[in-house]
Amino acid sequence: MVLTIDRVNDLLDEMAEEFPEALFDGLNGGVNLLEEAVPDPDFRPGEMYILGEYCHDLLGCYINLYYGSFAALAEKEDWDEDTWADELYTTLSHELTHYMEERGGLHALDDRDAEELARYRRDMGLSE
């Protein structure tokens, strides 16, 4: 089931309210749900998508979540609304963790992400 972008935006708004407000301090660009799908350029088309990212650049600090990436996976894996909610929550939590770690001068989640990606590439027989 592919949910509309409006429904996903509503779910995301509801979820964001469940997190402590302090987690959003300094996140001056907020959390954005963008329409596009973002295929991971390191993989074959349609194999891996970027669901979200924490950004810190000239525009400030913000989190982008990519509706099109979620929708592509939802269609491929036949998600129901509960799966959508789980994936959105997990991704938002993940990106907020990146933000909080950066604020604290840490990078444990970046390291773990790199390790998991390397393990996936090895398991799939892909070159590093």
C-alpha positions as MATLAB code, in Angstrom:
seq = 'MVLTIDRVNDLLDEMAEEFPEALFDGLNGGVNLLEEAVPDPDFRPGEMYILGEYCHDLLGCYINLYYGSFAALAEKEDWDEDTWADELYTTLSHELTHYMEERGGLHALDDRDAEELARYRRDMGLSE';
ca = [
       0.000    0.000    0.000;
       1.389    3.377   -0.974;
       0.112    6.168    1.253;
      -0.345    9.668   -0.096;
       2.253   12.273    0.741;
      -0.413   14.141    2.730;
      -1.129   11.064    4.875;
       2.586   10.472    5.430;
       3.040   14.114    6.391;
       0.220   13.766    8.952;
       1.825   10.627   10.412;
       5.174   12.379   10.601;
       3.668   15.396   12.373;
       2.010   13.109   14.929;
       5.282   11.256   15.520;
       7.336   14.403   15.924;
       5.031   15.478   18.741;
       5.895   12.252   20.617;
       9.579   13.188   20.859;
      10.812   15.516   23.613;
      10.796   19.113   22.393;
      14.426   19.509   23.488;
      15.520   17.165   20.673;
      14.486   19.826   18.172;
      16.379   22.712   19.830;
      18.750   24.182   17.272;
      17.199   22.237   14.410;
      16.363   25.539   12.757;
      15.313   24.014    9.420;
      12.994   21.514   11.084;
      11.946   18.174    9.673;
      10.989   18.223    6.002;
       9.109   15.625    3.991;
      10.271   15.971    0.398;
       8.498   14.412   -2.548;
      11.434   12.845   -4.374;
      12.880    9.360   -4.234;
      16.622    9.315   -3.641;
      18.266    6.149   -4.949;
      21.601    5.431   -3.292;
      24.163    6.105   -6.037;
      26.436    3.329   -4.746;
      23.901    0.629   -5.676;
      22.057   -0.608   -8.741;
      18.915    1.406   -9.557;
      15.987    0.403   -7.344;
      18.136   -1.655   -4.993;
      18.758    0.839   -2.182;
      17.155    4.161   -1.306;
      18.102    6.985    1.013;
      15.104    7.451    3.300;
      16.353   10.443    5.205;
      19.346   12.528    6.102;
      20.445   14.976    8.716;
      21.883   18.076    7.053;
      24.085   20.795    8.469;
      25.053   23.327    5.848;
      24.723   27.012    4.955;
      20.946   26.732    5.367;
      21.305   25.535    8.962;
      20.464   22.230   10.641;
      17.546   20.201    9.331;
      16.297   16.721    8.591;
      14.996   15.674    5.195;
      12.852   12.571    4.783;
      12.171   11.421    1.216;
       8.584   10.400    0.583;
       9.425    8.934   -2.823;
      12.048    6.632   -1.305;
       9.562    5.363    1.272;
       6.893    4.944   -1.434;
       9.250    2.972   -3.682;
      10.037    0.542   -0.861;
       6.399    0.367    0.234;
       5.371   -0.686   -3.251;
       8.246   -3.143   -3.617;
       7.680   -4.727   -0.170;
       3.872   -4.327    0.048;
       3.799   -2.249    3.247;
       0.646   -1.659    5.266;
       0.077    1.560    7.239;
       1.694    0.109   10.368;
       4.872   -0.643    8.411;
       4.845    2.906    7.039;
       4.571    4.243   10.583;
       7.375    1.980   11.836;
       9.703    2.960    8.986;
       8.979    6.675    9.406;
       9.515    6.503   13.167;
      12.744    4.535   12.809;
      14.101    6.928   10.196;
      13.148   10.058   12.133;
      14.722    8.609   15.288;
      17.858    7.711   13.347;
      18.258   11.207   11.887;
      17.564   12.877   15.224;
      20.309   10.695   16.699;
      22.739   11.932   14.037;
      21.774   15.496   14.958;
      22.207   14.952   18.692;
      25.523   13.161   18.215;
      26.837   16.036   16.113;
      25.821   18.480   18.833;
      27.750   16.373   21.338;
      30.808   15.934   19.112;
      30.158   12.205   18.711;
      29.993    9.982   15.636;
      29.078    6.489   16.850;
      25.994    6.268   14.616;
      27.994    7.379   11.563;
      30.490    4.613   12.319;
      27.721    2.035   12.764;
      26.051    3.118    9.513;
      29.342    2.682    7.647;
      29.878   -0.764    9.181;
      26.345   -1.924    8.310;
      26.696   -0.672    4.746;
      30.025   -2.443    4.342;
      28.529   -5.674    5.739;
      25.553   -5.406    3.366;
      27.873   -4.887    0.389;
      29.961   -7.920    1.424;
      26.872  -10.086    1.932;
      25.554   -9.080   -1.492;
      28.928   -9.732   -3.138;
      29.348   -6.089   -4.097;
      32.731   -4.396   -4.214;
      33.626   -1.827   -1.573;
];
